[in-house]
């Protein structure tokens, strides 16, 4: 028997969703709210017939259309059993967007509001948002289920991403991120974020004060008291344009904005509008009048929309622009934000370097570790291994590849993946065309690709990689020979065994690779870790002298 809940026991998020008919499906249509400077903005109520009529006027493959007062998204529904498109669509109705509303030019308001907060206030805010998400498990589950209907990520990955919403709001981790990434002069970063901090150091006055002492009245210059040397990590106005290759990306960007006590905008990616709206709704429900909520905007627009982006990227609109995504998207933002500091997370990939010592023990165990690095967010994350360089002969590389294929087949059972028709077509073209001479070792149940390994002696163009559980294995005579293939586009290298990692670590790092970890451990992170060679929080604040 269903037990009726009183309104007092329902979390505030659920109350808001029920009042405004948000984040629930109505005949295949989901209404998604925005947060604009702390104000909840809801879309108009459109029927499925109205939404379908809007899409009838655009191409069959179109996933986006604008109508008066709303933006509409269309995503194909995936059958979780067959891992094929069903022919049905799930629609989202989002508010229309005025980019001018997102820009903040009232610096006194910022000074009195978020900039005046202390780190303790930030952590208390995160606790309130986390508590709201925990209380709102019904909303969380509903959004997770709706996201799963169209997600290209396997179900276990999507479930993990939603579970990570709470982990990402951990206050101890937030404190450590601030203290480590903004640390200076041996002092924790929270000191500099909370206010002006005196730092030691010999002051060099400059040339003019010295020359002034030789002028009439020069005693004035000589008598000037020595001022203290003060530093502060000042919050900024930030625009975060996120990507959907990993579900947690919008959360990471939003968290960094909050941890720097900044005002700004987080743009949802097309693939994660629902989780993005969930986080902003939790902030609104937990603390609607808090300065951090009042200065937070969480919205969506179609990437590349010049009507919106030309305004948001104009000089002076923001102090920082953070952009994640494909090379074209990053380059487009960088070319237009000419007078704004851009923090770019370019597309990168991971590799594995496996020494001949792998053949001295259990090769299957080494393959298991290699598969773990390849499976990071189903090979779509920037730290997921796509190419394995293994020290040995071509025959030995094939032996390793066969073991790796068997491990990947096990992953296919644990976390079945959906492959869009375009990816299936790409795989067929690679096998039959450009790389037809390579050794293809594929898992093909019922004749359909689920995962696999391709062994090749020749060089592989990484732009050809479909990022779908396909591992490229390349034999090298010496592990050092693999160094020529490393560059700044490689984010992560997993190395086996540990002795070879220690020997090659500096050489790998010198070629632009950001992280060099033991094989099988390339997904690990820690609070305050550098990403892409940056302490990101330090890039997001303005370091002020006072």
Secondary structure, DSSP 8 states (H G I E B T S, - for coil): ------TTTS-HHHHHHHHHT-SSEETTEEEE-EEETTEEE------HHHHHHHHHTS-TT--EEEETTEEEEEEEEE-TTT-SEEEEEEEEEEE---GGGG----HHHHHHTGGG--HHHHHHHHHHHHHHHHHTHHHHHHHHHHHHTT-SS-HHHHHHHHHHHHHTT-HHHHHHHHHHHT-BTTB-HHHHHHS-EE--------HHHHHHTTSTTTHHHHT------EEEEE--EEEEE--SSSTTHHHHHHHHHHHTT-EEEEE--GGGHHHHHHHHHHHHHH-TTSHHHHTEEEE---TT-HHHHHHHTSTTS-SEEEEEE-HHHHHHHHHH-TTSEEEEEE--EEEEEE-GGGGGS-HHHHHHHHHHHHTGGGGTSTTSEEEEEEES-HHHHHHHHHHHHHHHHHHHHHS-----HHHHHHHHHHHHTTTTTSEEEEE-GGG---EEEEE-SS---GGG---SSEEEEEEESSGGGGGGG--TTEEEEEEESHHHHHHHHHHHHHTT-SEEEETT-TT---TT--BTTB-HHHHHSEEEE-
